Amino acid sequence: MLTHAAIMCRIMTELPIEIRRSRRARRLSARVHLDGHVEVIVPLYAPGAIVDDFIARHRRWMDARRAERLQQWVPEPFPPPRLGLPALDEEWGVTETTTASTRSYCLELPDRQLRLHLGERASRAESRALLIDWLRHYLRPHFERRLTQLADRHGFHYDSMQLRRQRTRWGSCSRRGVISLNLCGAFQPPEVLDYLMLHELVHTRHMNHSARYWRAVEAVCPSWRELDRALTRGWQQVPQWVFR
C-alpha cells in the first residue's frame, strides 16, 4: 500500500497542487486559478487520508478545469508597461533598468512613473517581489484613509487594518476588530473596494453571515448584491505577476 507521502508525491508530479490548510475552512474545497494553478483548501486538522481521497475524487475535474484555464491563459509581460490601480483612479508607468550595484530598489519618478533598479544579479522573482513590495507600501495609507472614512461615516469602530496578498480571500475581520484587506482590491473599481471595506466593517458587529448581518450590509450599501458579484469576478482583473 502506498504511504500518504508516496500518494502525494505521485499526485503532485502528475498535477501540481498547492495544499493550503486553513483555520477558517470547514470543508475541503478546490480552486483552479486563471493561470492553471490548482489550490486545495483543507481544514486545519483534516487527516492526510481524507485529503488524498478528496483529490482522487476531484482529479478529473481539476485536470479538465486546468486544461481549460491554460488554453485561455495568455502570459503577460513583466514588468508591465503600465500599472493601473482603478480603485485609486491611478495609472503608473513602469520601467526596469540594471545597475552595477548588488542592491535593488524601486524609485518613484514624476508623473507617476516607477523605475525598478535591479542589481546586476537580480532574478525575475526578485524584480517581481520589488514591485509587490512597492505596491503594498504605497496602498496601505490609501486603504487606511478610505477605511477610516467609511467607518466614521457609518458609525463603525475597528482596531487596526492589515494589508495582505491572498489568492482566495478578499478580506476578513477578527473578533478583536482587526480588519484584513487584500491589496488586490486596488485592481477593482472604487465602488467595489468600498463594498469590500463595508462588508468587513459590518463584521465588527456581526461575526457571521446571518440574515441580520446582510440586513446591516444593505443598510449601508443598498447595491451590495451587484457589488458582491463584481467582487467575485474581480480576480479576473488582478494582473498575473501579483501571484506568479
Protein Blocks (a to p, Z undefined) as FASTA:
>chain_A
ZZfklmmmmmmmmmccdddddfklmbdcddddfkopacddddfklcfklmmmmmmmmmmm
mmmmmmmmmmmpccdddddfbdcdfknopacdddddddfbfbdcddddehhiacddddfk
bcfklmmmmmmmmmmmmmmmmmmmmmmmmmmmnopacfbdcddddfkbgbdcdfkopacd
dfklmmpcfklmmmmmmmmmmmmmmgcfbfklmmmmmmmomklmmmmmmmmmmmmmpcfk
lmZZ
